[in-house]
Amino acid sequence: MSIRLIIAAVVAISLTDHDSLSFAQSIDRGDSTSGFRWFPDAPLFPRLVADGTGQQMSLSKDLNSKRIVGSIGGLHRLFQTSLFDLPLQWSVGATVYGNFIRQPDVLDVVTVDFFVDLPIDIRVSDRLVLRSGWGHYSGHFADDGIEALGQHSINYAKDYIPIFAAFTVPAIKGFLYGGSRIDYFTIPDRSAHFVLEGGAEFANLPVSSSMSVYGAIDIKCRQEVAWGTTQSYQAGIRLIMDGPRALRFAYTYRTGADERGQFYAQRLTSSLIGVFLDF
């Protein structure tokens, strides 16, 4: 486990290219059905902005508590080629999430969560993109969290295969997505292997040449909590847009099963104001 954590942290800090801005602006729609390209500029699969465990760089404050959520990392697109004349893209991503509690003179680190993903995306039509690959997730208490909460940590980790699809819907100026994460290795509950997830991004409306607004929804249903849900509703603004790069501000209302591994059996409701750097 320690080797995986070191790899996740090193990759997350070293990544310099991340998933892109929005579905309408970032999806590679060029004629790339042939040839081979290193480090393609745009992803085939869209960023899921309302997903609270995505590969990203962000900082958010919970308006209901003293909790601060920060993440450093992202998704790096390695190469693009074709399979049966269909564009195929392979990427590597890693992100470290930290949860902090603001004290009068210090910032307590409560939990640290590590995500590593190796997604493989294939575009089967102008509107439909599929994703699979491999991923790893582990959730941990930080020393401050153990001391402040007086709890014992659990060994929480997942090795998984994602199976997802994203479908462009011009009528909503966005896209729908859905699928499942298959946890073939899972602890502490070794019998819970599935996480169902679906959502949408919509109303990508330009306000000016350098600003747009959007809405997004993400809903997860996890077998390990008796198919309880984690629901995320987000409204945001993208600024200083330059191709796949932007500064994004968003409000997210998230309620349901806690997505932090150490608290997976608990429920949490948050109202988060955050800033995101999309590269």
C-alpha positions in Angstrom: 0.0 0.0 0.0 2.8 2.5 0.8 4.3 2.1 -2.7 0.9 3.0 -4.2 0.6 6.1 -2.0 4.1 7.3 -3.0 3.4 6.8 -6.7 0.1 8.6 -6.4 1.6 11.6 -4.6 4.6 11.9 -7.0 2.5 11.7 -10.1 -0.1 14.1 -8.8 2.5 16.8 -8.0 4.4 16.3 -11.3 1.4 16.5 -13.6 1.3 19.7 -15.6 -1.6 19.1 -18.1 -5.1 18.4 -16.9 -8.5 17.6 -18.3 -10.1 20.3 -20.3 -12.6 23.1 -19.9 -16.1 22.0 -21.0 -17.7 19.5 -23.2 -18.5 21.9 -26.0 -15.1 23.5 -26.1 -12.8 20.7 -25.1 -13.8 17.5 -26.8 -11.6 16.6 -29.8 -13.9 16.6 -32.8 -11.3 16.9 -35.5 -10.6 14.2 -38.1 -8.2 12.1 -36.0 -9.3 8.6 -37.0 -5.8 7.8 -38.4 -2.2 8.4 -37.3 -0.6 8.6 -33.9 -0.1 11.7 -31.7 1.7 12.2 -28.5 0.1 14.5 -25.9 -3.1 15.4 -27.7 -4.5 18.9 -26.8 -8.1 17.9 -26.1 -9.7 14.9 -24.4 -12.2 12.6 -26.0 -14.1 12.1 -22.8 -15.4 15.2 -21.0 -14.5 16.4 -17.5 -17.1 15.5 -14.9 -17.1 18.7 -13.0 -19.7 17.8 -10.3 -17.8 14.6 -9.4 -16.3 15.2 -6.0 -13.5 12.6 -6.6 -12.4 13.6 -10.1 -8.8 14.3 -11.2 -8.4 18.0 -10.7 -6.7 20.9 -8.9 -9.1 22.8 -6.6 -9.8 24.5 -3.3 -13.2 24.7 -1.7 -14.7 25.9 1.6 -17.8 24.3 3.2 -20.2 27.1 4.2 -21.8 24.8 6.9 -18.6 24.1 8.8 -14.9 25.0 9.2 -14.0 22.3 6.7 -11.8 23.1 3.7 -11.2 20.7 0.8 -8.2 20.9 -1.4 -6.9 18.8 -4.3 -3.8 18.8 -6.4 -3.4 16.7 -9.5 -5.1 16.1 -12.8 -5.3 14.0 -15.9 -2.4 13.9 -18.5 -3.3 12.8 -22.0 -0.4 10.7 -23.2 -1.2 9.7 -26.8 -4.0 9.3 -29.3 -4.3 6.7 -32.1 -7.1 4.8 -33.8 -8.7 1.4 -33.4 -10.8 0.1 -36.3 -10.8 3.7 -37.6 -12.2 5.0 -34.2 -10.1 7.6 -32.3 -8.6 6.1 -29.1 -6.9 8.1 -26.3 -4.9 6.9 -23.4 -4.2 9.0 -20.3 -2.7 8.9 -16.8 -4.0 10.8 -13.9 -3.4 11.2 -10.2 -4.9 13.5 -7.5 -4.3 13.9 -3.8 -7.4 15.2 -1.8 -7.0 16.7 1.6 -9.7 17.7 4.1 -8.7 20.4 6.6 -10.3 22.0 9.6 -9.5 25.6 10.2 -8.5 26.3 13.8 -7.7 29.8 15.3 -4.0 29.5 14.6 -3.5 26.3 12.7 -4.9 24.2 9.9 -5.6 20.6 11.0 -5.2 17.9 8.3 -8.0 15.4 8.9 -8.0 13.0 5.9 -5.8 12.4 2.8 -7.2 10.5 -0.1 -5.2 9.2 -3.2 -6.6 8.6 -6.6 -4.7 7.1 -9.6 -6.4 6.5 -13.0 -5.3 5.1 -16.3 -8.3 5.8 -18.5 -8.7 4.5 -22.1 -11.3 6.5 -24.1 -12.7 5.7 -27.6 -15.0 7.9 -29.7 -17.5 5.7 -31.5 -19.5 8.6 -33.1 -19.7 12.4 -33.1 -21.9 12.2 -30.0 -20.9 9.1 -28.1 -17.6 8.4 -26.2 -16.8 5.4 -24.2 -14.3 5.0 -21.2 -12.7 2.1 -19.5 -9.2 1.5 -18.0 -7.9 0.9 -14.5 -7.9 2.9 -11.3 -6.9 2.8 -7.6 -8.2 4.7 -4.6 -7.2 4.7 -0.9 -8.5 6.9 1.9 -6.5 7.7 5.1 -6.7 9.6 8.3 -3.9 12.2 8.8 -2.3 12.4 12.2 -4.3 15.6 13.0 -7.5 13.7 12.2 -6.8 10.9 14.6 -5.8 13.2 17.4 -8.7 15.6 16.9 -11.4 13.0 16.4 -10.0 10.3 18.7 -10.8 7.6 16.1 -8.9 4.6 14.8 -8.2 4.4 11.1 -9.5 1.6 8.9 -7.7 0.1 5.9 -9.8 1.5 3.0 -8.7 0.8 -0.6 -10.1 0.0 -4.0 -8.7 -1.3 -7.3 -11.3 -0.8 -10.0 -12.2 -0.9 -13.7 -14.5 2.0 -14.9 -17.1 1.4 -17.7 -18.7 4.7 -18.7 -20.3 6.4 -21.6 -20.8 10.2 -22.4 -23.4 11.3 -24.9 -23.7 14.8 -26.4 -27.1 16.4 -26.2 -27.3 19.7 -28.2 -30.8 20.4 -26.7 -29.3 20.9 -23.2 -26.1 22.5 -24.5 -24.1 19.8 -22.8 -24.0 16.0 -22.3 -25.3 13.1 -20.3 -23.0 10.4 -18.8 -23.4 7.2 -16.9 -21.8 3.9 -16.0 -20.3 1.8 -13.3 -17.0 1.5 -11.3 -16.3 -2.2 -10.8 -14.2 -2.6 -7.6 -12.5 -6.0 -8.2 -10.4 -5.4 -5.0 -12.2 -3.7 -2.2 -11.6 -3.4 1.6 -12.9 -3.3 4.2 -16.1 -4.7 2.6 -14.8 -7.4 0.3 -18.3 -8.2 -1.0 -19.3 -4.7 -2.3 -17.9 -4.4 -5.9 -20.1 -1.8 -7.6 -20.5 2.0 -7.7 -23.1 3.2 -10.2 -22.7 6.8 -11.4 -24.6 9.1 -13.7 -25.1 12.8 -14.3 -25.1 15.7 -16.8 -23.5 19.0 -17.6 -25.9 21.5 -19.2 -26.6 25.1 -20.1 -23.1 25.9 -21.2 -24.0 29.5 -22.1 -21.4 32.1 -23.1 -21.6 35.5 -21.3 -18.7 37.0 -23.2 -15.7 35.8 -25.2 -13.9 34.9 -22.0 -16.7 33.8 -19.6 -19.5 31.2 -19.6 -21.9 29.8 -17.1 -23.0 26.1 -16.6 -24.8 23.7 -14.4 -23.9 20.1 -13.6 -25.3 17.1 -11.6 -23.5 13.9 -10.5 -25.2 11.0 -8.6 -23.4 8.0 -7.3 -25.0 4.8 -5.8 -22.6 2.6 -3.8 -23.2 -1.0 -3.0 -21.0 -0.8 0.2 -23.5 1.5 1.8 -26.6 -0.5 0.9 -26.9 1.4 -2.4 -27.0 4.8 -0.7 -26.4 7.8 -2.9 -24.1 10.7 -3.0 -25.7 13.6 -4.8 -23.9 16.6 -6.2 -25.4 19.7 -7.7 -23.1 22.4 -9.1 -23.5 25.8 -10.7 -20.4 27.6 -12.0 -18.7 30.3 -14.0 -15.7 29.7 -16.3 -13.3 32.7 -16.7 -10.2 33.5 -18.7 -11.0 30.7 -21.2 -8.2 29.8 -23.6 -8.9 26.5 -25.3 -8.8 23.8 -22.7 -7.6 26.2 -20.0 -9.8 28.2 -17.7 -10.3 29.5 -14.2 -13.6 28.2 -12.8 -15.6 29.2 -9.8 -18.5 27.0 -8.6 -21.0 26.4 -5.9 -21.7 22.7 -5.1 -24.4 21.3 -2.9 -23.4 17.7 -2.0 -25.4 15.4 0.2 -25.5 11.7 1.0 -22.9 9.0 1.7 -19.5 10.6 2.6 -17.0 10.0 -0.2 -14.0 10.1 2.2 -12.9 6.5 2.7 -12.4 6.8 6.5 -16.1 8.0 6.8 -17.6 5.9 4.1 -20.4 4.6 6.4 -21.5 8.1 7.4 -23.6 10.8 5.8 -22.5 14.3 5.1 -24.2 17.4 3.6 -22.0 20.3 2.4 -22.4 23.6 0.7 -19.1 24.2 -1.1 -17.7 27.4 -2.6 -14.7 26.5 -4.7 -12.1 27.6 -7.2 -10.8 25.2 -9.9 -7.9 25.4 -12.3 -8.6 23.6 -15.5 -5.5 23.0 -17.7 
